[in-house]
Amino acid sequence: MLGKLLRGERLLGTAPMKGACSKGIGVFDQTPSLFYPYSQNNNGIMDRSKQRLTNRITALPRRPTRGPLDINDSPLNSPLSPTNYINATQTRTLSPGGPAPRSRTPRLPSPIPGSNLSANTFMTAPTSLSPSQNTSFQSTVSTLQKDFTYLLRPEIYHPLPVLEIPPPFRSSPASSLPPNPDVNTLSSLLAAGYFRAAAILSATLLTSSPGPSSHDEIFNLFYIRLACLTLCDQTQLAAQEVKALEDLNAAYYRDDETDTHMVGWELRVLAVRLQGMGLGDARRGVMGYYDLARDARSMLTKLKKRKAAGDDLDGEIELWEKRLADLGIRVASALIEMEDLVGAGMHLKTLKVSEEGDEELRAKKALLWLCLGDIDAARECLKKANGGGFKASEMDGTIRALAFVAEGKYEEAVVIWEELIANEETVAGKGEKAMWRQNLGVTLLYLGRGDEARTILESLVAEDNSFHALTFNLSTIYELCTERSRTLKVALAEKVAGMVDIGENEGVVRGWEKVNGDFKL
């Protein structure tokens, strides 16, 4: 500091100084950026001839000065400091012909999501303090465990309201949990379709003592919690609870050694939509999908390079290609949800699906075109034969029938539904057949044949089908066909609540979680 004063330099937090000392070597002019050197005689008086010469000197920009925080002034850069000794030793032993190779700088723990620590608390460690070739140091860093216990705080999880639950489901066997529930109990509830009870149990397992130990268990239970809340019509609660994750793109969620993301793909995809809803910004969801698409492309690039080197990675490559295509569909769906129909249409045109490509992807794209009202574009998604006609696949038949319904051609749609149902060689499962019959009943209702529609839908309920569209449409028919619709709707809710799986899991309740809106109560 004394040397700074003798040179007349500015110190941190001080104003420019004039005449720092009587024996000084120079002074600052009124303008702090100008400095005039001169010689001084024994009497301390400037020589006049040199003063005239000095007056003619043009102003030069002030040279930058170094303060106490500059790296060269740091005692760590002293030739005697241990850090420089380590770096010098590594330079001589590891790279005698040049400087040591650069490698990934080890980082101090990044801020834990949900913590109250500022970002300045966690700074990137200087390279000189973290020798990259020190194996003992690397082993120490690799053993550091990231802490995700902030997801185990009970205050994150909200109690589920019961006002929207129909009375028959409040007393359902699935509404009460076993005395000592565990992960196996959670799996049984999920298989039975009781998502409300599964949501409650997953939160209980997260907040219990002892809780889950590994990050895989924590993220898996957290995903089950959010997914079940969405499925039991508690999406707003899920949008609030997902805020605990904060930014999933943060470096804290990546493995320090492999740089792979530590959160499962399904949770990352679900969190994008829920975080956009929770913050009231739908565009955030679209941007989140694009962030995931960037990661998917990066992973595909790495896998294809490894495949070129001889690794058998066809299964993983196919998986990531499907994930990337699914993100494209989700972006279009999000744009439709934002009512940006023009943008959704432009985006759908960029999604290329080959005629021999994924049939499910083609069906999703066609359904989105129907949502936009572009029936011709929806038909273009159908698989065509060599002669230009449409192939009679079951998925394409479903899209064709829906297109006729959208055009108001109900008679043509009825013919297609009946053909699909009567096909004895079909490979469709019980759920798909029930969907065709339900759509046939709705189409008949549009034609004014309400009695036939009611008979079809009631027969589906008698066969232990209880999906949302079925109960809602049957409740609508009750409202249109009778004045005592409420009695019939309550009876329907009681019947659905009493459904029991008599197959492989005998005695396990199979009815899905319902709310009053499912029965129009």
FIBAGU-777992 format. One record per residue (C-alpha): residue in three letters; x, y, z. Coordinates in steps of 0.2 Angstrom, whole numbers, always signed. Layout:
BEGIN
<"ALA" <X Y Z>>
...
end
This chain:
BEGIN
<"MET" <+0 +0 +0>>
<"LEU" <+14 +12 +4>>
<"GLY" <+21 +8 -13>>
<"LYS" <+4 +13 -21>>
<"LEU" <+5 +30 -12>>
<"LEU" <+22 +34 -17>>
<"ARG" <+17 +31 -35>>
<"GLY" <+1 +41 -33>>
<"GLU" <-10 +27 -39>>
<"ARG" <-28 +26 -34>>
<"LEU" <-33 +14 -20>>
<"LEU" <-49 +4 -19>>
<"GLY" <-63 +16 -12>>
<"THR" <-52 +31 -12>>
<"ALA" <-52 +47 -23>>
<"PRO" <-37 +52 -34>>
<"MET" <-23 +60 -24>>
<"LYS" <-13 +75 -28>>
<"GLY" <+4 +77 -22>>
<"ALA" <+5 +61 -12>>
<"CYS" <+21 +66 -3>>
<"SER" <+33 +80 -4>>
<"LYS" <+46 +69 -11>>
<"GLY" <+34 +61 -24>>
<"ILE" <+39 +56 -42>>
<"GLY" <+24 +64 -50>>
<"VAL" <+7 +72 -47>>
<"PHE" <-10 +69 -54>>
<"ASP" <-18 +83 -64>>
<"GLN" <-36 +89 -61>>
<"THR" <-41 +75 -74>>
<"PRO" <-37 +59 -65>>
<"SER" <-33 +50 -81>>
<"LEU" <-18 +62 -86>>
<"PHE" <-1 +59 -78>>
<"TYR" <+14 +71 -81>>
<"PRO" <+32 +64 -77>>
<"TYR" <+45 +77 -73>>
<"SER" <+62 +79 -64>>
<"GLN" <+65 +87 -48>>
<"ASN" <+80 +97 -42>>
<"ASN" <+87 +98 -25>>
<"ASN" <+75 +112 -20>>
<"GLY" <+60 +103 -26>>
<"ILE" <+56 +116 -40>>
<"MET" <+52 +110 -58>>
<"ASP" <+65 +116 -71>>
<"ARG" <+56 +129 -82>>
<"SER" <+63 +123 -98>>
<"LYS" <+57 +106 -95>>
<"GLN" <+41 +113 -89>>
<"ARG" <+38 +122 -106>>
<"LEU" <+42 +105 -114>>
<"THR" <+30 +96 -103>>
<"ASN" <+16 +108 -107>>
<"ARG" <+18 +103 -126>>
<"ILE" <+16 +85 -122>>
<"THR" <+0 +78 -128>>
<"ALA" <-11 +69 -116>>
<"LEU" <-9 +50 -115>>
<"PRO" <-21 +38 -109>>
<"ARG" <-18 +32 -92>>
<"ARG" <-10 +15 -91>>
<"PRO" <-21 +3 -81>>
<"THR" <-15 +0 -63>>
<"ARG" <-16 -16 -53>>
<"GLY" <-25 -17 -37>>
<"PRO" <-24 -28 -22>>
<"LEU" <-37 -40 -30>>
<"ASP" <-27 -43 -46>>
<"ILE" <-21 -61 -49>>
<"ASN" <-2 -55 -51>>
<"ASP" <-3 -47 -34>>
<"SER" <-10 -62 -25>>
<"PRO" <+2 -71 -13>>
<"LEU" <-4 -87 -21>>
<"ASN" <+6 -83 -37>>
<"SER" <+22 -81 -27>>
<"PRO" <+36 -93 -33>>
<"LEU" <+36 -100 -16>>
<"SER" <+18 -104 -15>>
<"PRO" <+13 -122 -14>>
<"THR" <+1 -120 -29>>
<"ASN" <+14 -114 -41>>
<"TYR" <+26 -128 -35>>
<"ILE" <+12 -141 -39>>
<"ASN" <+9 -133 -56>>
<"ALA" <+27 -132 -60>>
<"THR" <+30 -150 -55>>
<"GLN" <+16 -156 -66>>
<"THR" <+21 -145 -81>>
<"ARG" <+39 -153 -80>>
<"THR" <+33 -171 -77>>
<"LEU" <+17 -172 -88>>
<"SER" <+21 -161 -103>>
<"PRO" <+39 -157 -104>>
<"GLY" <+37 -149 -121>>
<"GLY" <+24 -136 -117>>
<"PRO" <+10 -131 -104>>
<"ALA" <+0 -144 -95>>
<"PRO" <-16 -149 -105>>
<"ARG" <-32 -141 -100>>
<"SER" <-45 -152 -93>>
<"ARG" <-62 -149 -85>>
<"THR" <-60 -138 -70>>
<"PRO" <-67 -147 -54>>
<"ARG" <-81 -136 -47>>
<"LEU" <-86 -133 -29>>
<"PRO" <-104 -139 -25>>
<"SER" <-116 -129 -35>>
<"PRO" <-131 -122 -26>>
<"ILE" <-144 -135 -21>>
<"PRO" <-161 -131 -28>>
<"GLY" <-172 -125 -14>>
<"SER" <-158 -119 -3>>
<"ASN" <-156 -101 +3>>
<"LEU" <-138 -99 -2>>
<"SER" <-133 -86 -15>>
<"ALA" <-124 -91 -31>>
<"ASN" <-109 -82 -25>>
<"THR" <-107 -94 -11>>
<"PHE" <-102 -107 -24>>
<"MET" <-89 -102 -36>>
<"THR" <-78 -111 -49>>
<"ALA" <-62 -116 -41>>
<"PRO" <-47 -108 -49>>
<"THR" <-37 -119 -61>>
<"SER" <-21 -116 -51>>
<"LEU" <-30 -123 -35>>
<"SER" <-36 -139 -43>>
<"PRO" <-23 -149 -52>>
<"SER" <-32 -159 -65>>
<"GLN" <-19 -173 -66>>
<"ASN" <-19 -177 -47>>
<"THR" <-28 -194 -46>>
<"SER" <-31 -193 -27>>
<"PHE" <-40 -176 -29>>
<"GLN" <-51 -183 -43>>
<"SER" <-55 -198 -32>>
<"THR" <-60 -186 -18>>
<"VAL" <-71 -176 -30>>
<"SER" <-80 -191 -37>>
<"THR" <-84 -197 -20>>
<"LEU" <-94 -181 -16>>
<"GLN" <-113 -185 -15>>
<"LYS" <-125 -173 -21>>
<"ASP" <-139 -169 -9>>
<"PHE" <-157 -171 -15>>
<"THR" <-165 -172 +2>>
<"TYR" <-173 -155 -1>>
<"LEU" <-187 -165 -10>>
<"LEU" <-190 -174 +7>>
<"ARG" <-197 -159 +16>>
<"PRO" <-215 -161 +21>>
<"GLU" <-220 -143 +17>>
<"ILE" <-218 -147 -1>>
<"TYR" <-233 -158 -2>>
<"HIS" <-251 -152 -1>>
<"PRO" <-265 -162 +6>>
<"LEU" <-277 -167 -7>>
<"PRO" <-295 -160 -7>>
<"VAL" <-310 -171 -6>>
<"LEU" <-324 -160 -11>>
<"GLU" <-322 -165 -29>>
<"ILE" <-323 -183 -26>>
<"PRO" <-340 -192 -28>>
<"PRO" <-347 -199 -12>>
<"PRO" <-345 -217 -18>>
<"PHE" <-327 -215 -21>>
<"ARG" <-324 -208 -3>>
<"SER" <-328 -224 +4>>
<"SER" <-319 -235 -9>>
<"PRO" <-307 -248 -3>>
<"ALA" <-293 -239 -11>>
<"SER" <-295 -224 -1>>
<"SER" <-287 -232 +14>>
<"LEU" <-269 -238 +14>>
<"PRO" <-263 -253 +23>>
<"PRO" <-255 -252 +40>>
<"ASN" <-237 -252 +34>>
<"PRO" <-237 -247 +16>>
<"ASP" <-221 -249 +6>>
<"VAL" <-215 -248 -12>>
<"ASN" <-224 -264 -17>>
<"THR" <-241 -257 -11>>
<"LEU" <-237 -242 -22>>
<"SER" <-235 -253 -37>>
<"SER" <-251 -262 -33>>
<"LEU" <-261 -246 -32>>
<"LEU" <-253 -240 -49>>
<"ALA" <-258 -256 -57>>
<"ALA" <-276 -255 -50>>
<"GLY" <-278 -237 -57>>
<"TYR" <-280 -229 -40>>
<"PHE" <-269 -214 -43>>
<"ARG" <-276 -203 -29>>
<"ALA" <-271 -216 -16>>
<"ALA" <-254 -218 -25>>
<"ALA" <-251 -200 -24>>
<"ILE" <-254 -199 -6>>
<"LEU" <-243 -215 -3>>
<"SER" <-228 -208 -13>>
<"ALA" <-228 -192 -3>>
<"THR" <-229 -202 +13>>
<"LEU" <-214 -213 +7>>
<"LEU" <-204 -197 +3>>
<"THR" <-207 -189 +20>>
<"SER" <-206 -204 +31>>
<"SER" <-191 -208 +42>>
<"PRO" <-180 -216 +35>>
<"GLY" <-184 -209 +18>>
<"PRO" <-177 -215 +1>>
<"SER" <-158 -215 +1>>
<"SER" <-153 -214 -17>>
<"HIS" <-157 -200 -29>>
<"ASP" <-165 -213 -41>>
<"GLU" <-178 -218 -28>>
<"ILE" <-181 -199 -23>>
<"PHE" <-184 -194 -41>>
<"ASN" <-195 -210 -45>>
<"LEU" <-206 -207 -30>>
<"PHE" <-207 -188 -35>>
<"TYR" <-212 -192 -53>>
<"ILE" <-226 -204 -47>>
<"ARG" <-232 -191 -36>>
<"LEU" <-233 -178 -50>>
<"ALA" <-240 -190 -62>>
<"CYS" <-254 -197 -51>>
<"LEU" <-259 -179 -46>>
<"THR" <-261 -175 -65>>
<"LEU" <-271 -191 -68>>
<"CYS" <-283 -188 -53>>
<"ASP" <-287 -170 -59>>
<"GLN" <-276 -161 -47>>
<"THR" <-264 -154 -60>>
<"GLN" <-264 -137 -51>>
<"LEU" <-257 -145 -35>>
<"ALA" <-244 -154 -46>>
<"ALA" <-239 -137 -54>>
<"GLN" <-236 -130 -37>>
<"GLU" <-226 -145 -30>>
<"VAL" <-215 -146 -46>>
<"LYS" <-207 -129 -41>>
<"ALA" <-196 -138 -29>>
<"LEU" <-186 -144 -43>>
<"GLU" <-182 -127 -49>>
<"ASP" <-171 -127 -65>>
<"LEU" <-168 -145 -71>>
<"ASN" <-155 -138 -83>>
<"ALA" <-144 -133 -69>>
<"ALA" <-127 -141 -68>>
<"TYR" <-131 -148 -51>>
<"TYR" <-143 -161 -59>>
<"ARG" <-129 -168 -70>>
<"ASP" <-116 -181 -65>>
<"ASP" <-99 -173 -62>>
<"GLU" <-90 -188 -70>>
<"THR" <-101 -193 -85>>
<"ASP" <-110 -177 -87>>
<"THR" <-127 -187 -89>>
<"HIS" <-143 -180 -82>>
<"MET" <-147 -188 -65>>
<"VAL" <-166 -185 -67>>
<"GLY" <-176 -198 -77>>
<"TRP" <-182 -193 -94>>
<"GLU" <-201 -195 -90>>
<"LEU" <-199 -183 -75>>
<"ARG" <-190 -170 -85>>
<"VAL" <-204 -170 -99>>
<"LEU" <-218 -169 -86>>
<"ALA" <-209 -155 -76>>
<"VAL" <-208 -145 -92>>
<"ARG" <-227 -143 -94>>
<"LEU" <-230 -142 -75>>
<"GLN" <-217 -128 -72>>
<"GLY" <-225 -118 -87>>
<"MET" <-242 -120 -79>>
<"GLY" <-236 -116 -61>>
<"LEU" <-227 -100 -67>>
<"GLY" <-242 -95 -78>>
<"ASP" <-230 -94 -94>>
<"ALA" <-235 -107 -107>>
<"ARG" <-220 -101 -118>>
<"ARG" <-209 -108 -104>>
<"GLY" <-215 -125 -108>>
<"VAL" <-212 -123 -126>>
<"MET" <-194 -118 -123>>
<"GLY" <-192 -132 -111>>
<"TYR" <-196 -144 -124>>
<"TYR" <-183 -137 -135>>
<"ASP" <-170 -138 -122>>
<"LEU" <-174 -157 -120>>
<"ALA" <-173 -159 -139>>
<"ARG" <-156 -151 -138>>
<"ASP" <-151 -164 -125>>
<"ALA" <-159 -178 -135>>
<"ARG" <-149 -173 -151>>
<"SER" <-133 -172 -141>>
<"MET" <-136 -189 -135>>
<"LEU" <-140 -196 -152>>
<"THR" <-124 -189 -159>>
<"LYS" <-113 -197 -145>>
<"LEU" <-122 -214 -148>>
<"LYS" <-120 -214 -166>>
<"LYS" <-101 -210 -164>>
<"ARG" <-100 -225 -153>>
<"LYS" <-109 -235 -165>>
<"ALA" <-97 -230 -179>>
<"ALA" <-83 -236 -167>>
<"GLY" <-91 -254 -166>>
<"ASP" <-103 -253 -151>>
<"ASP" <-120 -261 -153>>
<"LEU" <-131 -247 -148>>
<"ASP" <-146 -249 -160>>
<"GLY" <-159 -250 -146>>
<"GLU" <-153 -234 -137>>
<"ILE" <-152 -225 -154>>
<"GLU" <-170 -230 -158>>
<"LEU" <-176 -225 -140>>
<"TRP" <-168 -207 -141>>
<"GLU" <-175 -205 -159>>
<"LYS" <-193 -209 -152>>
<"ARG" <-190 -197 -138>>
<"LEU" <-185 -183 -150>>
<"ALA" <-200 -186 -161>>
<"ASP" <-212 -186 -146>>
<"LEU" <-205 -169 -141>>
<"GLY" <-210 -162 -158>>
<"ILE" <-228 -168 -155>>
<"ARG" <-228 -161 -138>>
<"VAL" <-222 -144 -144>>
<"ALA" <-237 -144 -156>>
<"SER" <-249 -149 -143>>
<"ALA" <-242 -135 -131>>
<"LEU" <-245 -122 -145>>
<"ILE" <-263 -128 -148>>
<"GLU" <-265 -126 -129>>
<"MET" <-259 -108 -130>>
<"GLU" <-271 -105 -145>>
<"ASP" <-257 -102 -156>>
<"LEU" <-265 -112 -170>>
<"VAL" <-255 -104 -184>>
<"GLY" <-239 -108 -176>>
<"ALA" <-245 -126 -172>>
<"GLY" <-249 -129 -190>>
<"MET" <-232 -122 -196>>
<"HIS" <-223 -133 -183>>
<"LEU" <-233 -149 -188>>
<"LYS" <-228 -146 -206>>
<"THR" <-210 -148 -201>>
<"LEU" <-213 -165 -193>>
<"LYS" <-208 -178 -206>>
<"VAL" <-215 -195 -203>>
<"SER" <-211 -209 -216>>
<"GLU" <-225 -220 -223>>
<"GLU" <-217 -235 -215>>
<"GLY" <-213 -225 -199>>
<"ASP" <-220 -226 -182>>
<"GLU" <-239 -228 -183>>
<"GLU" <-242 -221 -166>>
<"LEU" <-233 -205 -171>>
<"ARG" <-243 -204 -187>>
<"ALA" <-259 -205 -177>>
<"LYS" <-254 -192 -165>>
<"LYS" <-250 -180 -179>>
<"ALA" <-266 -184 -187>>
<"LEU" <-276 -180 -171>>
<"LEU" <-267 -164 -169>>
<"TRP" <-272 -159 -187>>
<"LEU" <-290 -163 -183>>
<"CYS" <-289 -152 -167>>
<"LEU" <-283 -138 -179>>
<"GLY" <-298 -142 -191>>
<"ASP" <-287 -146 -205>>
<"ILE" <-295 -163 -211>>
<"ASP" <-286 -164 -227>>
<"ALA" <-269 -163 -218>>
<"ALA" <-275 -176 -206>>
<"ARG" <-279 -188 -220>>
<"GLU" <-262 -185 -227>>
<"CYS" <-255 -193 -212>>
<"LEU" <-263 -210 -216>>
<"LYS" <-252 -224 -224>>
<"LYS" <-255 -226 -242>>
<"ALA" <-253 -241 -253>>
<"ASN" <-244 -242 -269>>
<"GLY" <-260 -239 -279>>
<"GLY" <-263 -223 -270>>
<"GLY" <-277 -229 -259>>
<"PHE" <-278 -230 -241>>
<"LYS" <-272 -246 -232>>
<"ALA" <-285 -254 -221>>
<"SER" <-275 -253 -205>>
<"GLU" <-284 -251 -188>>
<"MET" <-276 -235 -183>>
<"ASP" <-279 -227 -200>>
<"GLY" <-297 -233 -200>>
<"THR" <-299 -224 -183>>
<"ILE" <-292 -208 -190>>
<"ARG" <-303 -210 -206>>
<"ALA" <-319 -212 -195>>
<"LEU" <-314 -197 -184>>
<"ALA" <-312 -186 -200>>
<"PHE" <-329 -191 -206>>
<"VAL" <-336 -186 -189>>
<"ALA" <-327 -169 -190>>
<"GLU" <-335 -166 -207>>
<"GLY" <-352 -171 -201>>
<"LYS" <-353 -186 -212>>
<"TYR" <-359 -197 -198>>
<"GLU" <-366 -211 -208>>
<"GLU" <-349 -214 -216>>
<"ALA" <-341 -214 -199>>
<"VAL" <-354 -227 -192>>
<"VAL" <-349 -239 -206>>
<"ILE" <-331 -238 -202>>
<"TRP" <-334 -240 -183>>
<"GLU" <-345 -256 -187>>
<"GLU" <-331 -263 -198>>
<"LEU" <-318 -261 -185>>
<"ILE" <-329 -269 -171>>
<"ALA" <-334 -283 -182>>
<"ASN" <-316 -288 -188>>
<"GLU" <-313 -305 -180>>
<"GLU" <-294 -305 -186>>
<"THR" <-290 -289 -177>>
<"VAL" <-275 -288 -165>>
<"ALA" <-283 -274 -155>>
<"GLY" <-284 -276 -137>>
<"LYS" <-299 -274 -126>>
<"GLY" <-297 -256 -123>>
<"GLU" <-296 -251 -141>>
<"LYS" <-312 -261 -145>>
<"ALA" <-321 -252 -131>>
<"MET" <-315 -236 -138>>
<"TRP" <-322 -240 -155>>
<"ARG" <-339 -245 -147>>
<"GLN" <-339 -229 -137>>
<"ASN" <-336 -219 -153>>
<"LEU" <-350 -228 -162>>
<"GLY" <-362 -224 -148>>
<"VAL" <-357 -205 -149>>
<"THR" <-359 -205 -168>>
<"LEU" <-376 -213 -166>>
<"LEU" <-381 -199 -154>>
<"TYR" <-376 -186 -167>>
<"LEU" <-388 -195 -179>>
<"GLY" <-402 -194 -166>>
<"ARG" <-402 -212 -161>>
<"GLY" <-400 -209 -143>>
<"ASP" <-408 -226 -137>>
<"GLU" <-395 -236 -147>>
<"ALA" <-381 -225 -140>>
<"ARG" <-387 -228 -122>>
<"THR" <-388 -246 -125>>
<"ILE" <-370 -247 -131>>
<"LEU" <-362 -237 -118>>
<"GLU" <-372 -245 -104>>
<"SER" <-366 -262 -110>>
<"LEU" <-348 -256 -109>>
<"VAL" <-350 -251 -91>>
<"ALA" <-357 -268 -88>>
<"GLU" <-341 -276 -95>>
<"ASP" <-331 -266 -81>>
<"ASN" <-325 -252 -92>>
<"SER" <-324 -235 -84>>
<"PHE" <-313 -223 -94>>
<"HIS" <-317 -205 -93>>
<"ALA" <-325 -202 -110>>
<"LEU" <-337 -217 -107>>
<"THR" <-343 -210 -90>>
<"PHE" <-345 -192 -96>>
<"ASN" <-354 -197 -112>>
<"LEU" <-366 -209 -104>>
<"SER" <-370 -195 -91>>
<"THR" <-373 -183 -106>>
<"ILE" <-385 -196 -113>>
<"TYR" <-394 -197 -96>>
<"GLU" <-396 -179 -96>>
<"LEU" <-404 -179 -114>>
<"CYS" <-415 -194 -112>>
<"THR" <-423 -192 -94>>
<"GLU" <-428 -180 -81>>
<"ARG" <-421 -190 -67>>
<"SER" <-403 -189 -74>>
<"ARG" <-395 -186 -57>>
<"THR" <-401 -202 -49>>
<"LEU" <-394 -212 -64>>
<"LYS" <-378 -203 -63>>
<"VAL" <-376 -206 -45>>
<"ALA" <-380 -225 -48>>
<"LEU" <-367 -225 -62>>
<"ALA" <-354 -218 -50>>
<"GLU" <-358 -231 -37>>
<"LYS" <-356 -245 -50>>
<"VAL" <-339 -239 -56>>
<"ALA" <-333 -237 -38>>
<"GLY" <-338 -255 -35>>
<"MET" <-328 -262 -49>>
<"VAL" <-316 -276 -44>>
<"ASP" <-303 -284 -55>>
<"ILE" <-307 -303 -54>>
<"GLY" <-293 -308 -66>>
<"GLU" <-274 -309 -61>>
<"ASN" <-275 -297 -46>>
<"GLU" <-291 -304 -38>>
<"GLY" <-298 -293 -25>>
<"VAL" <-288 -277 -30>>
<"VAL" <-299 -263 -34>>
<"ARG" <-298 -258 -52>>
<"GLY" <-309 -243 -54>>
<"TRP" <-300 -227 -59>>
<"GLU" <-300 -212 -48>>
<"LYS" <-315 -201 -53>>
<"VAL" <-321 -183 -49>>
<"ASN" <-338 -176 -50>>
<"GLY" <-335 -169 -67>>
<"ASP" <-333 -187 -74>>
<"PHE" <-351 -190 -70>>
<"LYS" <-357 -172 -73>>
<"LEU" <-362 -171 -55>>
end
